[in-house]
Amino acid sequence: MPNSSLLGLIIGRRIRINTSCGRGTCGSDMVIITSGAENLSPMTNTERQTLESIEAPENARLACSAKLLQGDVEILVPEESLR
């Protein structure tokens, strides 16, 4: 669904992902983008700073911040992001 957050799409699939702040500042909903990163919204400064502070991998995004703009994306939800 275009313009949906990854968080909403993940929850819609009944995957129990951590959610804390919903604003991209806590980092609890980090996901790894395995393909289709070009189909996501650009990273905000807040998201970038949060990912840097938690020393996330380069292909990580925050599910609450990243929106699917078009096409498909494949993600991996790391164990530490599951509840």
WOWO-V195304 format. One record per residue. N is the residue number from 0. PHI is phi in whole degrees, -180 to 180 (999 if undefined). OMEGA is omega in whole degrees, -180 to 180 (999 if undefined). NEAR is the number of other ideal C-beta (glycine too) atoms within 8 Angstrom. Layout:
n->[N & N]
phi->[PHI & PHI]
omega->[OMEGA & OMEGA]
near->[NEAR & NEAR]
This chain:
n->[0 & 1 & 2 & 3 & 4 & 5 & 6 & 7 & 8 & 9 & 10 & 11 & 12 & 13 & 14 & 15 & 16 & 17 & 18 & 19 & 20 & 21 & 22 & 23 & 24 & 25 & 26 & 27 & 28 & 29 & 30 & 31 & 32 & 33 & 34 & 35 & 36 & 37 & 38 & 39 & 40 & 41 & 42 & 43 & 44 & 45 & 46 & 47 & 48 & 49 & 50 & 51 & 52 & 53 & 54 & 55 & 56 & 57 & 58 & 59 & 60 & 61 & 62 & 63 & 64 & 65 & 66 & 67 & 68 & 69 & 70 & 71 & 72 & 73 & 74 & 75 & 76 & 77 & 78 & 79 & 80 & 81 & 82]
phi->[999 & -57 & 69 & -96 & -72 & -61 & -59 & -62 & -68 & -66 & -63 & -61 & -92 & 62 & -91 & -85 & -98 & -64 & -139 & -126 & -94 & 73 & -120 & 83 & -111 & -94 & 80 & -73 & -111 & -68 & -129 & -106 & -88 & -95 & -164 & 85 & -57 & -68 & -92 & -102 & -63 & -62 & -73 & -81 & -61 & -61 & -61 & -60 & -63 & -65 & -63 & -65 & -68 & -98 & 53 & -74 & -63 & -60 & -95 & -90 & -140 & -96 & -60 & -75 & -99 & -80 & -114 & -80 & -92 & -166 & 64 & -119 & -144 & -114 & -130 & -122 & -97 & -62 & -54 & -69 & -94 & -92 & -118]
omega->[180 & 178 & 175 & 175 & 176 & 179 & 179 & 179 & 179 & 179 & 178 & 177 & 178 & 173 & -175 & -179 & 176 & 171 & -178 & -174 & -178 & -177 & 179 & -178 & -176 & 179 & -176 & -177 & 180 & 174 & 178 & 179 & -179 & 172 & 177 & -179 & -180 & 180 & -179 & 176 & 176 & 179 & 177 & 177 & 179 & 179 & -180 & -180 & 179 & 180 & 177 & -177 & 178 & 179 & -180 & 176 & -176 & -178 & 179 & 172 & 174 & -175 & -179 & -176 & -176 & 178 & 174 & -178 & -178 & 173 & -176 & 174 & 175 & -178 & 171 & 176 & -178 & -179 & -178 & 178 & 179 & 176 & 999]
near->[5 & 6 & 6 & 9 & 11 & 16 & 12 & 8 & 11 & 13 & 10 & 6 & 6 & 5 & 8 & 5 & 14 & 8 & 11 & 7 & 9 & 6 & 7 & 10 & 7 & 8 & 11 & 9 & 14 & 15 & 17 & 11 & 13 & 7 & 7 & 10 & 9 & 5 & 10 & 14 & 8 & 4 & 9 & 8 & 5 & 10 & 13 & 9 & 8 & 13 & 14 & 8 & 7 & 8 & 4 & 8 & 5 & 3 & 8 & 11 & 15 & 14 & 15 & 13 & 13 & 14 & 10 & 16 & 9 & 5 & 8 & 6 & 12 & 8 & 10 & 7 & 10 & 9 & 4 & 5 & 12 & 10 & 4]
